[in-house]
Amino acid sequence: MTNEKDNKIMNKIIKLSPFFSERIWGGERLKEFGFDISNNKIGEAWLISTLENGMSYLKKQNISFKDFFEANREKFGLTNNEEFPLLTKIITANDYLSVQVHPNDEYAKVHHNSLGKPESWYILDCPENAKLIYGHNAKTVEEFEECVSKGSWKKLLKEVEIKKGDFLYVEPGKIHAITPGVIVYELQKSSDITYRLYDYDRVDDKGNPRELHIKESLANVSIPDTQDIIIRISNNLKFNCEFFSIEKIKSNSNQKTIWTNSKNIKWFQITIIEGNCIINNIDFKIGESAVCIDNLDQLEILGDAEILIAWL
């Protein structure tokens, strides 16, 4: 039986069920994270989302995360006119994703009445000698436009080698694309604005070329390219920027691991990326996510697991 203290803690840890997004480059590898998917074209699990086109729900309850958030804003420390700021996904690529770029807050607000889309990737798995498209080689706008008009993609696009456990920050204006066999945990601002610069001449299910956004891409791409921000394999990943923070912790079954909310964060969120564990007397398995609200002061973790913790 749980006692009153346990019940109070459980009310501060809200498990969520993801939305599954079908993609032209999708597959079945989300099953490796315990997700029950029958469609072999599922490319993304939107783990923690308040977006209408990819809503998360409270686990075992028919309550959308957006409705829960709006009814409990004070437990998140956000005001009435603030939307939930983060979106968390696991992306599994069975093919090349489109080469794309995202806008900053100012551009997104004017053109879409939306937040911009800075994002980050933690590499959950990848083939040997894998590479991602991350940035470009053009030094001037004229050079960039010439490569686009001539289709000189190998000349334009920059690739970086990656390994499981690497972390990459993808700021607005940074060209990027995930490649076949790569699985990432993606943390970003709560936005679904993507401009496709190049899509390998693919067609949709009706045989039509997939839409590109050349004008918008040119309006947002950073030229010359911005500095690469890559943290190579780290057992104690920590990254902070103006848009979000993320940290990785490892626990084991031999002793309890304590993560303390030392910054007095009003809310934070967790995703189990490897193994299974018990967190504050609640069972968690790989792939599960939760939001921790109302000034939860610490996590007590027992079990062999890796956990990503994110907050503002």
C-alpha positions in Angstrom: 0.0 0.0 0.0 1.1 3.5 -0.7 1.1 6.1 2.1 0.0 9.7 2.0 3.5 10.9 1.2 3.8 8.5 -1.7 0.4 9.7 -3.1 1.6 13.3 -3.0 4.7 12.5 -4.9 2.8 10.4 -7.5 0.6 13.4 -8.1 3.7 15.3 -9.0 4.9 12.7 -11.6 2.6 12.6 -14.5 3.2 9.8 -17.0 2.3 10.5 -20.7 1.4 8.3 -23.6 2.9 9.4 -27.0 1.4 10.3 -30.3 2.8 8.2 -33.2 3.5 10.0 -36.4 3.5 8.2 -39.8 6.3 9.4 -42.1 7.5 8.5 -45.6 10.8 7.5 -44.1 9.3 5.7 -41.1 9.7 2.0 -40.0 9.2 -0.2 -37.1 12.2 0.5 -34.8 10.1 2.3 -32.2 9.2 -1.2 -31.0 12.7 -1.3 -29.6 11.5 1.3 -27.1 8.5 -0.7 -26.0 6.0 1.1 -28.1 3.1 -0.9 -29.5 2.9 0.1 -33.1 1.4 -1.9 -35.9 2.1 0.5 -38.8 5.5 -0.1 -40.4 5.7 3.6 -41.5 5.8 5.2 -38.0 8.8 7.5 -37.8 8.2 9.5 -34.7 6.9 9.2 -31.2 5.8 12.6 -29.8 6.5 11.8 -26.2 5.7 15.1 -24.5 3.5 17.4 -26.6 0.7 19.9 -26.4 0.5 20.4 -30.1 -2.9 19.7 -31.7 -1.5 17.7 -34.6 0.5 15.5 -32.2 -1.0 15.4 -28.8 0.2 13.4 -25.8 -2.3 12.1 -23.3 -2.1 11.2 -19.7 -1.3 7.6 -19.3 -4.4 5.4 -18.9 -6.6 8.5 -18.9 -8.5 10.2 -21.7 -7.1 13.6 -20.8 -4.9 15.5 -23.3 -1.6 16.9 -21.9 -2.7 20.3 -23.2 -5.9 20.2 -21.1 -4.0 19.0 -18.1 -1.4 21.7 -18.5 -4.0 24.5 -18.9 -5.9 23.3 -15.8 -2.6 23.2 -13.7 -0.6 26.1 -14.9 0.3 27.2 -11.4 2.1 23.8 -10.9 4.2 24.5 -14.0 4.9 28.1 -12.9 3.7 29.5 -16.2 1.2 32.4 -16.7 -2.1 32.4 -18.5 -0.8 33.6 -21.8 2.2 31.2 -22.0 2.0 28.0 -23.9 3.8 24.8 -22.9 7.3 25.6 -24.2 8.9 22.2 -25.1 8.3 19.3 -27.4 10.0 15.9 -27.0 10.2 13.1 -29.6 12.0 9.9 -30.5 12.7 9.8 -34.2 13.6 6.6 -36.0 14.8 7.1 -39.6 14.5 4.2 -42.1 15.5 6.6 -44.9 16.9 10.0 -45.4 14.9 12.8 -43.8 14.5 16.0 -45.8 17.2 18.6 -45.6 15.6 21.3 -43.6 16.0 24.5 -41.7 13.9 26.1 -38.9 13.0 29.7 -38.1 13.7 31.7 -35.0 11.0 33.1 -32.7 10.8 36.4 -34.5 10.2 35.0 -37.9 7.9 32.2 -36.7 5.8 34.7 -34.8 5.3 37.0 -37.8 4.7 34.3 -40.4 3.0 31.5 -38.4 2.0 33.1 -35.0 4.2 30.3 -33.5 7.3 29.7 -31.5 10.5 29.2 -33.4 12.2 25.9 -33.5 15.6 25.5 -31.9 16.2 21.8 -31.3 18.7 19.2 -30.2 19.5 15.6 -30.8 20.8 12.9 -28.5 21.9 9.9 -30.6 20.2 6.8 -29.2 21.5 4.5 -31.9 23.2 4.6 -35.3 25.0 2.4 -37.8 28.8 2.1 -37.7 30.4 5.1 -39.4 27.1 7.0 -39.4 27.0 10.7 -40.5 24.4 13.4 -40.1 23.9 16.4 -42.4 24.7 19.3 -40.1 25.4 22.7 -41.6 26.7 23.8 -45.0 29.9 24.9 -46.7 28.8 28.2 -48.5 30.6 31.3 -47.5 28.2 33.8 -49.2 24.5 34.1 -50.0 25.4 34.0 -53.7 27.4 30.8 -53.3 24.6 29.2 -51.4 21.9 30.1 -54.0 24.1 28.9 -56.8 24.5 25.5 -55.2 20.7 25.3 -54.6 19.8 26.3 -58.2 22.3 23.8 -59.7 21.4 21.0 -57.3 25.0 20.8 -56.1 24.0 19.2 -52.8 27.2 17.3 -52.1 29.2 20.5 -52.5 26.8 22.5 -50.3 25.9 20.2 -47.4 28.2 19.4 -44.6 28.3 16.0 -42.9 29.5 15.1 -39.4 30.4 11.7 -38.0 28.3 10.5 -35.1 28.2 7.7 -32.5 25.7 6.5 -30.1 25.7 8.9 -27.1 26.6 12.0 -29.0 24.6 15.2 -28.5 24.1 17.9 -31.2 22.5 21.3 -30.8 20.6 22.5 -33.8 19.9 26.2 -33.5 17.4 28.1 -35.8 19.0 28.7 -39.2 21.2 25.6 -39.0 20.7 23.2 -42.0 20.3 19.6 -40.9 19.0 16.1 -41.7 18.9 12.7 -40.1 20.2 9.8 -42.1 19.1 6.1 -42.5 19.4 3.9 -39.4 19.8 6.8 -37.0 17.6 7.1 -33.9 17.5 10.3 -31.9 15.8 11.7 -28.9 14.8 15.2 -29.9 14.3 18.1 -27.5 13.0 21.3 -29.1 10.7 24.3 -28.5 7.0 23.5 -29.0 6.8 24.2 -32.7 6.1 22.2 -35.8 7.5 24.6 -38.4 9.9 22.9 -40.9 11.2 24.3 -44.2 12.3 21.7 -46.6 15.3 22.8 -48.7 15.9 19.5 -50.4 14.0 16.1 -50.4 16.0 13.8 -52.6 13.4 14.2 -55.4 10.9 12.1 -53.6 7.1 12.0 -54.3 4.1 11.7 -52.0 1.6 8.8 -51.9 -0.2 10.4 -54.9 3.0 10.6 -57.0 3.4 14.3 -56.7 6.8 15.9 -55.8 6.9 16.7 -52.1 6.6 20.4 -51.3 9.8 22.4 -50.9 10.2 25.7 -49.1 13.1 27.3 -50.9 12.1 30.9 -50.3 11.5 30.4 -46.6 14.7 28.3 -46.3 16.8 31.1 -47.8 15.1 33.7 -45.5 16.2 31.7 -42.4 19.4 29.9 -43.2 22.6 31.2 -41.4 25.2 32.3 -44.0 28.0 31.7 -43.4 27.2 28.6 -41.3 27.0 28.8 -37.5 29.5 27.1 -35.2 28.9 23.3 -34.7 27.9 22.5 -31.1 28.5 18.8 -30.6 29.1 17.0 -27.3 30.8 13.7 -27.9 29.8 10.6 -25.9 29.4 11.6 -22.3 28.1 9.5 -19.3 27.1 12.8 -17.6 25.7 14.9 -20.4 24.9 18.5 -19.4 23.8 21.1 -21.9 22.2 24.6 -21.3 21.2 27.2 -23.8 18.7 30.1 -23.7 15.8 27.8 -24.9 16.2 24.7 -22.8 18.5 22.5 -20.6 19.1 18.8 -20.7 21.0 16.4 -18.5 21.6 12.6 -18.6 21.9 10.4 -15.6 22.7 6.7 -15.2 21.3 4.6 -12.4 22.0 1.0 -11.3 20.3 -1.6 -9.3 23.0 -1.8 -6.6 22.2 1.5 -4.9 19.7 4.3 -5.1 20.6 7.2 -7.4 19.5 10.6 -6.2 18.9 13.5 -8.6 18.2 16.7 -6.7 16.3 19.7 -8.1 19.0 22.0 -7.0 17.8 24.9 -9.2 14.3 24.8 -7.7 12.8 24.2 -11.1 9.0 24.4 -11.0 8.7 21.6 -13.5 10.9 19.3 -15.5 10.4 16.2 -17.7 12.0 12.8 -17.9 12.4 10.1 -20.6 13.8 6.6 -20.0 16.1 5.9 -22.9 17.7 2.7 -21.7 16.7 0.0 -19.2 14.0 0.0 -16.6 13.8 1.5 -13.2 11.8 2.7 -10.2 11.5 6.4 -9.7 10.0 7.7 -6.4 8.3 4.3 -6.1 6.8 4.4 -9.6 7.8 1.8 -12.2 9.3 3.1 -15.4 10.4 1.2 -18.5 12.3 2.2 -21.6 10.5 4.7 -23.8 8.3 6.1 -21.0 8.1 9.8 -20.3 6.7 12.0 -17.6 6.4 15.6 -16.5 7.4 16.3 -12.9 5.5 19.3 -11.5 4.8 21.4 -8.4 8.4 21.8 -7.3 9.2 18.1 -7.0 12.5 18.3 -5.1 14.3 15.2 -6.1 14.2 11.8 -7.9 15.1 8.7 -6.1 16.0 6.1 -8.8 16.7 2.4 -8.4 17.5 0.1 -11.4 19.8 -0.1 -14.4 18.7 2.7 -16.6 19.7 5.9 -18.5 17.4 8.9 -18.1 17.2 12.2 -19.9 16.0 15.1 -17.8 14.9 18.4 -19.5 13.7 21.8 -18.4 13.8 25.5 -19.2 
